[in-house]
Amino acid sequence: MTRVLKENVHKVNDTNLKSLAEWQKEGWLHIADERNPPPWGRIPFPEDIIGSVLVREGVIQPNSYEPMPAHRLATSNGIFQLSDPLTQCLVQEAKRVAKE
């Protein structure tokens, strides 16, 4: 998952993630797990942060994804959930690797 996100998160058409990047403008943007979304503009709990990306001028920078060591795949709120666009990216990569 880390490799796929690092290589693709800046290319995925995730409108929520892009909106957050445009709103934030600069700095590190946390990619939150969707099982327990924080209120708009708030930082998620560390266990719900999948990773972070560098944002410059409102754009996610290529290969800037850094995984969050504190992220948990399962918590009392359930199993982790990616956004639909990120899930599709991961599924496509898994299918590609399975064919090799």
C-alpha positions as CSV (number, residue, x, y, z in Angstrom):
1,M,0.0,0.0,0.0
2,T,2.8,2.4,0.9
3,R,4.5,2.0,-2.5
4,V,1.3,2.4,-4.5
5,L,0.3,5.5,-2.6
6,K,3.8,7.0,-2.8
7,E,3.8,6.5,-6.6
8,N,0.2,7.5,-7.3
9,V,-1.5,9.6,-4.7
10,H,-0.7,12.9,-6.5
11,K,-2.2,11.5,-9.7
12,V,-5.4,10.0,-8.3
13,N,-8.6,12.0,-9.0
14,D,-9.7,12.2,-5.4
15,T,-11.8,15.4,-5.2
16,N,-11.8,15.5,-1.4
17,L,-8.0,15.2,-1.2
18,K,-7.5,17.8,-3.9
19,S,-9.9,20.2,-2.2
20,L,-8.0,19.8,1.1
21,A,-4.7,20.5,-0.7
22,E,-6.1,23.6,-2.4
23,W,-7.5,24.8,0.9
24,Q,-4.3,24.2,2.8
25,K,-2.0,25.7,0.1
26,E,1.3,24.8,1.7
27,G,2.8,22.2,4.0
28,W,2.1,18.6,4.9
29,L,-1.4,17.3,4.4
30,H,-2.5,14.3,6.4
31,I,-4.4,11.6,4.4
32,A,-7.1,10.4,6.8
33,D,-8.7,7.0,7.1
34,E,-12.4,7.3,6.3
35,R,-13.6,5.0,9.0
36,N,-13.5,8.0,11.5
37,P,-13.3,11.2,9.5
38,P,-12.4,14.3,11.5
39,P,-14.4,17.5,11.3
40,W,-13.4,19.8,8.3
41,G,-10.1,21.5,8.9
42,R,-9.3,19.3,12.0
43,I,-6.4,16.9,12.3
44,P,-7.4,13.2,12.6
45,F,-6.3,11.0,15.4
46,P,-2.8,9.5,14.7
47,E,-4.3,6.0,14.4
48,D,-6.5,7.3,11.6
49,I,-3.8,9.1,9.6
50,I,-2.7,6.8,6.7
51,G,0.2,9.1,5.8
52,S,1.0,12.6,4.8
53,V,1.9,14.4,1.5
54,L,3.7,17.6,0.8
55,V,1.5,20.4,-0.7
56,R,2.9,23.3,-2.6
57,E,0.7,26.1,-4.0
58,G,-2.3,23.8,-3.4
59,V,-0.9,20.8,-5.3
60,I,0.1,17.5,-3.9
61,Q,3.8,16.9,-4.8
62,P,4.8,13.7,-6.6
63,N,6.6,11.0,-4.5
64,S,6.1,13.0,-1.3
65,Y,3.9,10.5,0.5
66,E,5.2,9.5,3.9
67,P,3.4,6.7,5.8
68,M,2.2,7.3,9.4
69,P,3.8,4.7,11.7
70,A,0.9,5.1,14.2
71,H,-1.8,4.2,11.6
72,R,-3.8,1.2,12.6
73,L,-5.5,-1.1,10.1
74,A,-8.2,-2.0,12.7
75,T,-9.4,0.1,15.7
76,S,-12.5,0.2,17.8
77,N,-14.0,2.2,14.9
78,G,-13.6,-0.7,12.5
79,I,-11.3,-1.7,9.6
80,F,-9.4,1.1,7.7
81,Q,-11.2,2.6,4.7
82,L,-9.6,4.5,1.9
83,S,-11.6,6.9,-0.3
84,D,-13.1,5.3,-3.4
85,P,-10.5,6.8,-5.8
86,L,-7.6,5.6,-3.6
87,T,-9.2,2.2,-3.2
88,Q,-9.6,1.8,-7.0
89,C,-5.9,2.8,-7.4
90,L,-4.9,0.1,-4.9
91,V,-7.1,-2.5,-6.5
92,Q,-5.8,-1.8,-10.0
93,E,-2.2,-2.1,-8.9
94,A,-3.1,-5.4,-7.1
95,K,-4.6,-6.8,-10.3
96,R,-1.6,-5.7,-12.3
97,V,0.8,-7.4,-9.9
98,A,-1.3,-10.5,-9.9
99,K,-1.0,-10.8,-13.6
100,E,2.8,-10.8,-13.5
